[in-house]
Amino acid sequence: MSGAAEHNRDDESSESEDSVGGVSEREVEDVEERSRLRVPVIYEIVRREGETEMARPTVSLCWSGLAAGLSLSFSLLAQAVLHRLLPDAGWRPLVTGFGYCFGFLIVVLGRQQLFTENTVTAVLPVFAEPTLAHFRSLVRMWVVVFVANLVGTLAAAAFCTFTPVIPPELRDAMLALSGHVAAGTWVTMFFGGITSGFLIATMVWLIPSAEGTQFHVITVVTYLIAIGSFPHVIAGSMDAFMLLLGGHWGVGEMLAHFTIPVLFGNIVGGTVLFALLSYAQVMHEM
């Protein structure tokens, strides 16, 4: 009996020695696992991601950007499928908006290069170390990825327009949904682009701490962009190219009323606003 009592006392003594403030080492590990990532940690993850992507060869960026443009075209296709199958009711846009998320899920989870993601990831290294080499890498990445994204959406639009890959009824639904990019003015497109650029940058910022819920983060953010009709320069370019190739829009109109204002709006929202605010949060802590 005395031996058993002494053994119990040893266990209690060992547990007390392994505890800190009444919390055992195992419980401390549980606390660390359940704790949210600190802002400087999120910043460093996103910054390092940007440095890695900026260092990739131009050919790799080009093919990845092309894949992203092709993948993002499925957002309009998925919306058109839902639009065609659902009755003409006031709630239909709330459901068809989920189709917009489809292309973004492929692009982000597939780690393909999307221009508006780069407005925050590639900019943070430049803010942290504003050297000429970093700036050149940023410009190279932006130009290559943006052009490759547009080539991808143009190829997808041409495929849907000039081949029998989709039935005429579905093509008509895609054209009907695409009309929203031609309805806005330069001012509304620019400021709407700021909103979508900020939201995409927010999505990029949230993903490191999302752990196993990246799917939900991407879906929620892009769904808001869809139902809010906030223009996105790459996703919207699929709509614009469908109108252009279908003879409903001219090149000059597309550039003046959609591509240029939305491009600058996305850059302002993702870079000037979100990336700058993100860096300002941590610049005295790093």
C-alpha positions as CSV (number, residue, x, y, z in Angstrom):
1,M,0.0,0.0,0.0
2,S,2.8,2.4,0.9
3,G,4.5,1.7,-2.5
4,A,1.2,2.5,-4.4
5,A,0.7,5.7,-2.4
6,E,4.3,6.8,-3.1
7,H,3.8,6.0,-6.8
8,N,0.7,8.2,-6.9
9,R,2.6,11.1,-5.2
10,D,5.4,10.8,-7.8
11,D,2.8,11.0,-10.6
12,E,1.2,14.1,-9.1
13,S,4.6,15.6,-8.5
14,S,5.6,14.9,-12.1
15,E,2.4,16.4,-13.5
16,S,2.8,19.5,-11.4
17,E,6.4,19.9,-12.6
18,D,5.2,19.6,-16.2
19,S,2.5,22.2,-15.8
20,V,2.7,26.0,-16.1
21,G,0.3,28.1,-14.2
22,G,-1.9,25.1,-13.6
23,V,-1.9,24.1,-17.3
24,S,0.0,20.9,-18.3
25,E,2.4,20.8,-21.2
26,R,0.0,18.9,-23.3
27,E,-2.7,21.5,-22.6
28,V,-0.2,24.2,-23.6
29,E,0.3,22.5,-26.9
30,D,-3.5,22.3,-27.4
31,V,-3.7,26.1,-26.7
32,E,-1.0,26.8,-29.3
33,E,-2.8,24.6,-31.8
34,R,-6.1,26.4,-31.2
35,S,-4.7,29.9,-31.1
36,R,-5.3,32.1,-34.1
37,L,-2.3,33.2,-36.2
38,R,-1.0,36.6,-35.2
39,V,-1.1,39.3,-37.8
40,P,2.7,39.4,-38.3
41,V,2.6,35.6,-39.0
42,I,-0.1,36.0,-41.6
43,Y,1.8,38.9,-43.1
44,E,5.0,36.9,-43.3
45,I,3.2,33.9,-44.9
46,V,1.7,36.1,-47.6
47,R,5.0,38.0,-48.1
48,R,7.0,34.8,-48.6
49,E,4.4,33.5,-51.0
50,G,4.9,36.7,-53.0
51,E,8.6,36.3,-53.0
52,T,8.4,32.7,-54.2
53,E,6.0,33.5,-57.0
54,M,8.0,36.6,-58.1
55,A,11.1,34.3,-58.4
56,R,9.4,31.8,-60.8
57,P,10.5,31.7,-64.4
58,T,8.5,33.8,-66.9
59,V,7.5,30.6,-68.8
60,S,6.0,29.1,-65.6
61,L,4.1,32.3,-64.8
62,C,2.8,32.4,-68.4
63,W,1.5,28.9,-68.4
64,S,0.0,29.2,-64.9
65,G,-1.7,32.5,-65.9
66,L,-3.1,30.9,-69.0
67,A,-4.5,28.0,-67.0
68,A,-6.1,30.5,-64.6
69,G,-7.8,32.4,-67.4
70,L,-9.2,29.2,-68.8
71,S,-10.3,28.0,-65.4
72,L,-11.9,31.3,-64.5
73,S,-14.1,31.1,-67.6
74,F,-16.1,28.3,-65.8
75,S,-17.5,31.0,-63.5
76,L,-19.6,32.4,-66.3
77,L,-20.4,28.9,-67.6
78,A,-21.6,27.7,-64.2
79,Q,-23.7,30.9,-63.8
80,A,-25.3,30.3,-67.2
81,V,-26.2,26.7,-66.4
82,L,-28.0,27.8,-63.2
83,H,-29.6,30.8,-64.9
84,R,-31.0,28.6,-67.6
85,L,-32.4,25.9,-65.3
86,L,-33.9,28.2,-62.7
87,P,-37.3,30.0,-63.1
88,D,-37.3,33.7,-63.8
89,A,-37.8,34.9,-60.2
90,G,-36.4,37.6,-58.0
91,W,-34.3,35.1,-56.1
92,R,-32.6,33.6,-59.2
93,P,-29.5,35.9,-59.0
94,L,-28.9,34.9,-55.4
95,V,-28.6,31.2,-56.6
96,T,-26.8,31.8,-59.9
97,G,-24.2,33.8,-57.9
98,F,-22.8,30.6,-56.5
99,G,-21.8,29.6,-60.1
100,Y,-19.4,32.6,-60.0
101,C,-17.4,30.9,-57.2
102,F,-16.7,27.8,-59.3
103,G,-13.8,29.2,-61.4
104,F,-12.2,30.9,-58.4
105,L,-12.2,27.6,-56.5
106,I,-10.3,25.9,-59.4
107,V,-7.8,28.8,-59.7
108,V,-7.1,29.4,-56.0
109,L,-7.1,25.8,-54.8
110,G,-5.1,24.7,-57.9
111,R,-2.5,27.4,-57.1
112,Q,-2.8,29.0,-60.6
113,Q,-1.6,32.5,-61.2
114,L,-4.5,35.1,-61.0
115,F,-3.6,38.8,-61.5
116,T,-5.8,40.2,-58.7
117,E,-4.2,37.8,-56.2
118,N,-0.8,39.2,-57.1
119,T,-1.9,42.7,-56.2
120,V,-1.3,41.9,-52.6
121,T,1.1,38.9,-52.5
122,A,3.7,40.4,-54.9
123,V,3.4,43.9,-53.5
124,L,4.2,43.1,-49.8
125,P,7.8,42.1,-50.6
126,V,8.2,45.5,-52.4
127,F,6.8,47.4,-49.4
128,A,9.1,45.4,-47.0
129,E,12.2,46.0,-49.2
130,P,11.6,48.7,-51.9
131,T,14.5,47.8,-54.1
132,L,14.7,48.2,-57.9
133,A,15.1,44.5,-58.3
134,H,11.9,43.8,-56.4
135,F,10.0,46.5,-58.4
136,R,11.2,45.0,-61.7
137,S,10.1,41.5,-60.5
138,L,6.7,42.9,-59.6
139,V,6.2,44.6,-62.9
140,R,7.4,41.5,-64.8
141,M,5.0,39.3,-62.8
142,W,2.0,41.6,-63.2
143,V,2.5,42.0,-67.0
144,V,3.0,38.3,-67.7
145,V,0.2,37.1,-65.5
146,F,-2.3,39.7,-66.6
147,V,-1.7,39.1,-70.3
148,A,-1.7,35.3,-69.8
149,N,-5.0,35.5,-67.9
150,L,-6.6,37.6,-70.7
151,V,-5.3,35.2,-73.4
152,G,-6.9,32.3,-71.4
153,T,-10.3,34.0,-71.1
154,L,-10.2,35.1,-74.8
155,A,-9.5,31.5,-75.9
156,A,-12.3,30.2,-73.7
157,A,-14.7,32.8,-75.1
158,A,-13.7,31.9,-78.7
159,F,-14.2,28.2,-77.9
160,C,-17.7,28.9,-76.6
161,T,-18.6,31.2,-79.5
162,F,-17.3,29.4,-82.6
163,T,-17.5,25.7,-81.7
164,P,-20.5,23.5,-80.8
165,V,-19.1,22.8,-77.4
166,I,-22.2,24.2,-75.7
167,P,-25.8,24.3,-76.9
168,P,-27.1,27.6,-78.3
169,E,-29.5,28.0,-75.4
170,L,-26.6,28.0,-73.0
171,R,-24.6,30.4,-75.1
172,D,-27.6,32.8,-75.1
173,A,-27.7,32.5,-71.3
174,M,-24.0,33.4,-71.1
175,L,-24.5,36.4,-73.4
176,A,-27.5,37.5,-71.3
177,L,-25.4,37.4,-68.1
178,S,-22.5,39.1,-69.8
179,G,-24.6,42.2,-70.4
180,H,-23.8,43.6,-67.0
181,V,-20.2,44.5,-67.9
182,A,-21.5,46.8,-70.6
183,A,-24.1,48.5,-68.4
184,G,-21.9,50.5,-66.2
185,T,-20.1,53.8,-66.6
186,W,-16.3,54.4,-66.3
187,V,-16.9,55.7,-62.8
188,T,-19.0,52.9,-61.5
189,M,-16.7,50.3,-63.0
190,F,-13.6,51.9,-61.4
191,F,-15.1,52.1,-57.9
192,G,-16.7,48.7,-58.2
193,G,-13.3,47.4,-59.2
194,I,-11.8,48.9,-56.0
195,T,-14.3,46.9,-54.0
196,S,-13.7,43.6,-55.8
197,G,-9.9,44.1,-55.6
198,F,-10.1,44.7,-51.9
199,L,-12.3,41.6,-51.4
200,I,-9.9,39.3,-53.4
201,A,-6.9,40.7,-51.4
202,T,-9.0,39.9,-48.2
203,M,-9.5,36.4,-49.4
204,V,-5.7,36.0,-49.9
205,W,-5.1,37.3,-46.4
206,L,-7.7,35.0,-44.8
207,I,-6.5,31.7,-46.5
208,P,-3.3,31.2,-44.3
209,S,-5.4,31.1,-41.1
210,A,-8.3,29.2,-42.7
211,E,-6.6,25.8,-42.3
212,G,-9.2,23.3,-43.7
213,T,-11.8,25.8,-44.5
214,Q,-10.2,27.5,-47.6
215,F,-13.2,26.3,-49.7
216,H,-15.6,28.2,-47.5
217,V,-13.5,31.4,-47.5
218,I,-13.1,31.4,-51.3
219,T,-16.8,30.7,-51.7
220,V,-18.1,33.4,-49.3
221,V,-15.8,36.2,-50.7
222,T,-16.4,35.5,-54.4
223,Y,-20.1,35.0,-53.8
224,L,-20.3,38.5,-52.4
225,I,-18.5,39.8,-55.4
226,A,-21.0,38.0,-57.7
227,I,-24.3,39.2,-56.0
228,G,-22.9,42.7,-55.5
229,S,-22.0,42.9,-59.2
230,F,-18.5,44.2,-58.4
231,P,-16.4,43.9,-61.6
232,H,-13.3,41.7,-61.6
233,V,-11.0,42.4,-64.5
234,I,-10.2,38.8,-65.3
235,A,-13.5,37.0,-64.5
236,G,-15.3,39.9,-66.2
237,S,-13.1,39.7,-69.3
238,M,-14.8,36.4,-70.1
239,D,-18.1,38.3,-70.3
240,A,-16.5,41.1,-72.3
241,F,-14.9,38.8,-74.8
242,M,-18.2,36.9,-75.3
243,L,-19.9,40.2,-76.1
244,L,-17.0,41.2,-78.4
245,L,-16.9,38.0,-80.3
246,G,-20.6,37.9,-80.6
247,G,-20.7,41.3,-82.3
248,H,-22.4,43.1,-79.4
249,W,-19.5,45.2,-78.4
250,G,-16.5,46.9,-80.0
251,V,-12.8,46.7,-78.9
252,G,-12.7,50.4,-78.0
253,E,-15.9,50.2,-75.9
254,M,-14.6,47.2,-74.1
255,L,-11.3,48.8,-73.2
256,A,-12.8,52.2,-72.3
257,H,-15.8,51.1,-70.4
258,F,-14.6,47.8,-68.8
259,T,-10.9,46.7,-69.0
260,I,-9.1,49.9,-68.2
261,P,-11.3,51.3,-65.4
262,V,-11.7,47.8,-63.7
263,L,-8.0,47.1,-64.0
264,F,-7.1,50.3,-62.2
265,G,-9.9,49.8,-59.7
266,N,-8.7,46.3,-58.8
267,I,-5.1,47.5,-58.4
268,V,-6.2,50.3,-56.1
269,G,-8.4,48.1,-54.0
270,G,-5.8,45.2,-53.7
271,T,-2.6,47.2,-53.6
272,V,-3.1,50.8,-52.5
273,L,-5.7,50.0,-49.9
274,F,-5.4,46.4,-48.7
275,A,-1.7,45.7,-49.1
276,L,-0.7,49.1,-47.7
277,L,-3.0,48.7,-44.7
278,S,-1.7,45.2,-44.2
279,Y,1.9,46.4,-44.2
280,A,1.1,49.3,-41.9
281,Q,-0.3,46.9,-39.3
282,V,3.0,45.1,-38.9
283,M,5.8,47.5,-40.0
284,H,6.8,48.3,-36.4
285,E,6.5,44.6,-35.3
286,M,8.6,42.9,-37.9
